[in-house]
Amino acid sequence: MLWRTGAYISGSAVLTVIYPGLFEPGDLDFYVPKERSSELAEHLRHSGGWKRLRKGEYSLVNKRPFAGYRKLPLIEDVGYWYNESQDMIINVIVTSTPSALPAILAFHSTVVMNVIGYCGVLSFYRDLTVRKTGWINIKGGGISQRDRRWLKKYEDRGFSLHRDSRMNKGPGEHVCGVAYTCGQSRRSILDGGVGYVPFMGYRDKEKGEVLKSIEEVLEWRPGGRSTCVVTGFVGRWEGG
């Protein structure tokens, strides 16, 4: 289904694959391009037990879907699907781009720039995520209350978040615009900073061969950019 629709599972649920037992996700986020979103909706309709919630129906379930997805960059629409027997919600987040990846790479922090695709698990800032750290990818100097709530959620789960992608490294330890962990670096899905754990059927295939086939969008630079090239260390984000 992920292959056919070009969809990815992303958000905090992927962190429970990287860190089993860290927390229990409350829902699943599927990111899908607009052109193929109807295929994903049809799949859910025929999978048994899934119903798309309409406005006013959220009170029928013991959960309230998070409405803030629509304010995220590159998001066209959001559909909330509920399965009563599993008491679970799937958020189908429709992107305005031909690939769902740009929306995921525009997330508020590198901590959640991870996906489950048809071929395996990808972590776009592997070296940070495996150390339970990351930097904040938000344009401008201010952080909204919504973003603060998001960031605090991951801080409460044990992640260290920074406004500066040097993250307290000393002189010479961080090469700006070159290091895979730098917010100013142009990145590629084929570079050494992307972590990839293939599913069983893809373990005998070359990493580059599989990743090149994933998407047309192979390069990115974070939209929020890190402040690492600005004179003076900005410091770690403190919740609250």
Secondary structure, DSSP 4 states (H G I P E B T S, - for coil): -HHHHT-EEESHHHHHHHSTTS---SEEEEEEEGGGHHHHHHHHHTSSSEEEPPTT-GGGTT----GGGGGSTTEEEEEEEEETTTTEEEEEEEESSSSSHHHHTTSSBGGG-EEE-SSEEEETTHHHHTTTEEEB--SSS---HHHHHHHHHHHHTT-EEESSTTTT--TTS--TTTSTT-TTS-EETTSTT-EEEE-GGGTTS-HHHHHHTT-S--EE--SS--STTSSS---B----
